[in-house]
Amino acid sequence: MAKVDQTSGSADPTVYRSQIPQTESVSSAVVDAVATASGRSVVRDAAADDPLDPLYETLDPEALDSLLTPSAGESGGIESVTFEYCGFRVTVTGARRLTVTEH
């Protein structure tokens, strides 16, 4: 799991940033980061209070992974992808930098 750093200013929304390891899928890192930022669980079970909605209800996780994980011999052609997920603005760059901002 990517390490998530938190920053905030008095008038600015809280921002969570991390570098996604090559060993982790982009979609998994997004879900983990939003869970950390929101204090919500990723697991839907009886013990989870207000779990996150599944990422696939917002976008196709496999497409996200494909866009931001170039195949061997390819260079990343996507500069960044930004979308909203569970009340947060999520940006992932081709360099696998993840930013989650309260929206």
Kinemage of the C-alpha trace (Angstrom):
@kinemage 1
@onewidth
@group {chain A} dominant
@subgroup {mainchain}
@vectorlist {calphas} color= white
{ca met a 1} P 0.000 0.000 0.000
{ca ala a 2} L 1.229 3.470 -0.869
{ca lys a 3} L 2.214 5.770 1.983
{ca val a 4} L -0.281 8.640 2.152
{ca asp a 5} L 0.889 12.060 3.316
{ca gln a 6} L -1.658 14.607 4.550
{ca thr a 7} L -1.380 18.376 4.238
{ca ser a 8} L -3.868 21.121 4.949
{ca gly a 9} L -4.064 24.857 5.384
{ca ser a 10} L -6.536 26.736 7.515
{ca ala a 11} L -8.716 27.735 4.537
{ca asp a 12} L -7.646 25.020 2.112
{ca pro a 13} L -9.147 21.568 1.821
{ca thr a 14} L -7.104 18.653 3.104
{ca val a 15} L -4.909 17.070 0.455
{ca tyr a 16} L -3.566 13.522 0.563
{ca arg a 17} L -0.587 12.651 -1.650
{ca ser a 18} L 1.261 9.439 -2.324
{ca gln a 19} L 3.547 7.732 -4.797
{ca ile a 20} L 2.018 4.474 -6.020
{ca pro a 21} L 4.535 1.610 -5.943
{ca gln a 22} L 4.997 -0.331 -9.186
{ca thr a 23} L 3.849 -3.443 -7.314
{ca glu a 24} L 0.413 -1.953 -6.536
{ca ser a 25} L -2.423 -1.389 -8.979
{ca val a 26} L -3.508 2.205 -9.496
{ca ser a 27} L -7.139 1.352 -8.724
{ca ser a 28} L -6.221 -0.325 -5.433
{ca ala a 29} L -4.088 2.665 -4.415
{ca val a 30} L -6.983 5.040 -5.203
{ca val a 31} L -9.413 3.093 -3.027
{ca asp a 32} L -6.909 2.842 -0.160
{ca ala a 33} L -6.089 6.562 -0.316
{ca val a 34} L -9.748 7.642 -0.356
{ca ala a 35} L -10.460 5.266 2.538
{ca thr a 36} L -7.614 6.861 4.501
{ca ala a 37} L -8.717 10.391 3.600
{ca ser a 38} L -12.351 9.749 4.490
{ca gly a 39} L -11.836 7.479 7.490
{ca arg a 40} L -14.197 4.986 5.866
{ca ser a 41} L -13.815 1.254 5.331
{ca val a 42} L -13.319 -0.375 1.951
{ca val a 43} L -15.079 -3.521 3.164
{ca arg a 44} L -18.838 -3.874 2.985
{ca asp a 45} L -19.866 -5.994 5.951
{ca ala a 46} L -22.019 -5.763 9.055
{ca ala a 47} L -19.183 -4.227 11.085
{ca ala a 48} L -18.401 -1.478 8.526
{ca asp a 49} L -20.003 1.860 9.273
{ca asp a 50} L -20.608 3.725 5.988
{ca pro a 51} L -18.137 1.890 3.734
{ca leu a 52} L -16.881 3.392 0.467
{ca asp a 53} L -18.884 2.778 -2.677
{ca pro a 54} L -17.129 0.338 -4.996
{ca leu a 55} L -14.790 2.127 -7.407
{ca tyr a 56} L -16.481 0.387 -10.362
{ca glu a 57} L -19.623 2.444 -9.659
{ca thr a 58} L -17.578 5.545 -10.584
{ca leu a 59} L -15.307 4.228 -13.333
{ca asp a 60} L -13.844 1.031 -14.744
{ca pro a 61} L -10.907 0.092 -12.461
{ca glu a 62} L -9.298 -2.078 -15.161
{ca ala a 63} L -9.410 0.825 -17.632
{ca leu a 64} L -7.803 3.111 -15.032
{ca asp a 65} L -5.043 0.574 -14.430
{ca ser a 66} L -4.489 0.161 -18.190
{ca leu a 67} L -4.299 3.897 -18.831
{ca leu a 68} L -1.682 4.466 -16.159
{ca thr a 69} L 0.353 1.260 -16.381
{ca pro a 70} L 2.183 1.149 -19.718
{ca ser a 71} L 3.061 -2.237 -21.181
{ca ala a 72} L 6.693 -3.302 -21.401
{ca gly a 73} L 8.548 -1.188 -23.924
{ca glu a 74} L 5.898 1.553 -23.955
{ca ser a 75} L 6.210 4.968 -22.439
{ca gly a 76} L 3.259 6.339 -20.506
{ca gly a 77} L 1.161 8.432 -22.863
{ca ile a 78} L -1.340 9.693 -20.285
{ca glu a 79} L -0.224 12.769 -18.371
{ca ser a 80} L -2.956 12.502 -15.719
{ca val a 81} L -6.492 11.362 -14.992
{ca thr a 82} L -8.814 13.287 -12.660
{ca phe a 83} L -12.206 12.134 -11.403
{ca glu a 84} L -14.496 12.371 -8.382
{ca tyr a 85} L -14.936 9.417 -6.053
{ca cys a 86} L -16.901 9.360 -2.788
{ca gly a 87} L -16.746 13.131 -2.319
{ca phe a 88} L -13.058 13.483 -3.194
{ca arg a 89} L -11.279 14.741 -6.298
{ca val a 90} L -8.702 12.133 -7.305
{ca thr a 91} L -5.805 12.825 -9.675
{ca val a 92} L -3.334 10.171 -10.776
{ca thr a 93} L -0.403 11.061 -13.013
{ca gly a 94} L 1.432 8.906 -15.511
{ca ala a 95} L 4.334 8.965 -13.034
{ca arg a 96} L 2.010 7.181 -10.551
{ca arg a 97} L 1.618 10.177 -8.238
{ca leu a 98} L -1.741 10.178 -6.489
{ca thr a 99} L -3.487 13.248 -5.064
{ca val a 100} L -6.790 13.082 -3.179
{ca thr a 101} L -8.509 16.354 -2.268
{ca glu a 102} L -11.674 16.885 -0.240
{ca his a 103} L -14.335 18.159 -2.598
